[in-house]
Amino acid sequence: MLGALRDLLRLAKFRITLVAVFTGYTAIAVHGAHATDVAFLWPLFIALFATGASANALNQICDRHRDALMARTRQRRPLPAGRIGLGAALAFALAMLALAIAILLAVYHSPLAALCSVITVVYYAVIYTWWLKPRHWIATVVGGVPGAMGPLIAWAAVDHALPAAAWALFALIFLWTPPHVWALAIRLREDYARAGIPMLPVVRGIDATTRQMLIYGTALVLFTIALPLLPAYRHSWIYLALACVLGAVFLGWCVFIHVRRPVPPTMPLFRFTIAHLALLFLALIVDAFVWSK
């Protein structure tokens, strides 16, 4: 029983899915309404988790043959390891999507939020995983869209609209995604090559990848520092101070990796990017509560 539950959580990529829940809550905190209303929040958290679980399960269904060729995934993921059947995985994915849509429509009366949920799942499964990922390295960039949809779904649920403040949170995650993924891709480039996945380090080499990481990293840091210029964030001094410090460290790592090519130590940066995103969004939450008082 515990093994089956563990495999379902892996099918849902629950750690990544929890990030979507966290970033979605950040949108609620920044919006300012219902940030401490538990009765309002818990169905939304379920809908966000169900959306991510559906998208990630369909991603693994489409990727199951490639996952079987990669040392990193052939035993860890339940489909290539044979611990979950294809039919069960598909049923799980569709049930999770249906649950998310039902909550967003019945509880929050938000067709816009439900539409964002459907776009997240279809984009990740079809546009990214099935169509673009096996064909071009740019999939890493455009594949950042579904991972950044959590704030949009949450904001649409509470406000039935998607103003610039919601899109700013989306853009932050979108810009963060390429250097985060490429840091891992450099480490796993032989695994990706074996599976026939044209990740940037595989098709363009380490030099091009570290250069792109520096470009996207610079754009990300500049955007995070400029974020308080939006009216919804104009009082974010806590966030801004942390963004400057974290941004300096982020760019320092990108420069260091570029200088140390062709065999750069990218895993410390990969781990730092996770902390970087979490701390930025936590700062936005803290700032929202501080200013509300």
C-alpha positions, 0 to 999 in steps of 0.5 A: 500500500505504501509502495503504491502511494509512493509511486503515485506521488512519483508519478505526480512529481510531488516535489515539483507539484508542491512548488506550484502550490507554493507559488500559487499561494504567493499569488494569493498573498500578493493579491491580499484577499483570503491569504489567511482564509483556510476555508478558501485556500485548502480546495485551491491547494488541492486544485493546484496539486491535482493540476500538477499531478495530471500534467506530470503523469501525462508527461511520464506517459509520453516519456516512458520509453525515453525514461527507460533509457536513462539511468536517472529515471529507469528505476525511479519512475514507476512506468519504465520500472513497470510498477504502474501500468499505462492504463492506471497512469492515464486514469490517474492523470485524467482523474486529477485533471477532472478534480482540478476543474471541478474544484475551480468551477464548483468552489471558485466559480472561475472558468478562467482558472479552470481554463488555465488548469487545462492549458497547463496540462495540455501544454506540458503533455502535448506541446512540450513533452510529445511534440517539442522535447524530442525535436529541439533544445528550445523545449527547455525555454518554452517548457517553462510555461506550465511550470509557471502557471500556478500563480495564474491559476490561483489569481484567476480563482480569487480575482477572476482576472489576470492582471500584470501582477499575476503575469509578473509572477509567471514571468519570474518562474519562466525566466528562472526555468532555463538556467535551473534545467540546464544546470542539471542537463550539463551534469546528465548530458550523456544520459540525455544523449543516450535517450535521444533527447536534444537538450542544449548541452547535447546538441550545442555543447557546454560552451553554448549552454553556459553562455545561455545560462548567463544570458537567462540568469542576467535577465532573471536577476534584472527582472527580479530587481525590477519587480517592485516597480509594479504597483502591486509590489512597490512596497517590497523592500524586504523582497528587494533586499533579498533579490539583490543578494540572491541575484548577485550569488546567482550571477556569480555562479553563472559566471563561474560555471562559464569560466570553468567550462568545458567541465563546470561544476553545475550541481551547486548552482542547480541546488542554489536555484531551488533555494533562490526561487523559494526564498524570493517567493517567501520574501514576497509572502512576508512582504505582503503580510508586513505591508498589510499590517 
